[in-house]
Amino acid sequence: MQWTHEHDEQIQHLLPKQRGNVEIDNETFFEAMIHLTENGFRWRAMPEKYGKWNTLYRRFRRWTASGVFDRIEKHLQSQAVSNKKITVLALDSTYIKVHPDGAGASQKG
């Protein structure tokens, strides 16, 4: 997927105002977010064309904490652009053997 100017126009009013000396514009930031989701969120392996990985990470954390992504999702769902329901599912492939005492071994008594 490629982030376009049309995508940016749909959500521009939901984004925080950029202040100070901003190195990375919002379009580049969203292109970087697409790259991250396609490549397993490897922040430190971010290509140089998106800017410094730490700058991107700090903006991502700041926007997450302030609810920017939640507002974007609600807006896009209300516009019927996105009708995905996000749920959390965590799977762990770790296999742990339990000690016989913890597995219901017979009790002496």
C-alpha positions in Angstrom: 0.0 0.0 0.0 1.2 3.5 -0.8 0.2 6.5 1.3 -1.3 9.2 -1.0 -2.2 12.9 -0.6 -5.9 11.9 -0.7 -5.4 9.7 2.4 -3.7 12.6 4.1 -6.6 15.0 3.3 -9.2 12.7 4.9 -7.5 12.7 8.3 -5.6 16.0 8.3 -8.1 17.7 10.6 -7.5 14.9 13.2 -3.8 15.2 13.4 -1.9 17.3 16.0 -0.5 20.6 14.8 3.2 20.3 14.0 5.3 22.7 16.1 8.9 23.7 16.0 11.5 22.3 13.7 9.7 19.2 12.4 12.1 16.8 10.5 9.4 14.4 9.2 6.1 15.5 7.7 2.9 13.5 8.3 2.8 11.9 4.9 6.3 10.4 5.4 5.3 9.3 8.9 2.4 7.3 7.6 4.5 5.8 4.9 6.9 4.7 7.6 4.0 3.2 9.6 2.9 1.2 6.6 6.5 0.0 6.1 6.6 -1.0 9.8 3.4 -3.0 9.7 4.6 -4.8 6.6 8.0 -5.7 8.1 7.2 -6.7 11.7 7.7 -3.4 13.5 11.4 -3.5 13.4 12.1 0.1 14.4 15.8 0.0 14.2 15.8 -1.5 10.7 13.8 1.5 9.3 15.2 2.7 6.0 16.9 6.1 6.0 14.4 7.6 3.6 11.8 7.8 6.4 14.1 9.6 8.8 15.6 8.6 12.1 13.9 5.6 13.7 13.9 7.1 17.1 12.1 10.2 15.9 9.4 8.1 14.3 9.1 5.9 17.4 8.7 8.9 19.7 5.9 10.4 17.5 4.2 7.0 17.4 4.3 6.7 21.2 3.1 10.3 21.7 0.2 9.9 19.2 -0.8 6.6 20.7 -0.8 8.0 24.2 -2.9 11.1 23.2 -5.4 9.0 21.2 -4.7 10.3 17.7 -4.9 6.8 16.2 -8.2 6.1 18.0 -9.7 9.3 16.6 -8.5 8.4 13.1 -10.0 4.9 13.3 -13.4 6.2 14.6 -13.5 8.9 11.8 -12.7 6.4 9.1 -15.3 3.9 10.4 -17.9 6.7 10.5 -17.1 7.5 6.9 -17.4 3.8 6.0 -13.8 3.8 4.7 -12.7 1.3 7.3 -15.1 -1.2 8.9 -12.6 -3.4 10.6 -13.0 -4.3 14.3 -9.7 -4.6 16.0 -9.4 -7.2 18.7 -6.4 -8.3 20.7 -5.2 -11.8 20.4 -1.9 -12.9 21.9 -0.4 -16.3 21.2 2.7 -17.7 22.8 4.5 -20.7 21.3 6.4 -21.4 24.4 6.0 -25.0 25.8 6.6 -25.3 29.5 6.8 -28.6 31.3 5.2 -28.7 34.7 6.9 -30.4 37.6 5.1 -33.6 38.6 4.0 -32.0 41.9 2.2 -29.3 39.9 0.5 -31.8 37.5 -1.8 -33.4 40.0 0.5 -36.2 41.3 -0.9 -38.4 44.0 -0.6 -36.9 47.5 0.6 -39.0 50.4 -1.7 -38.7 53.1 
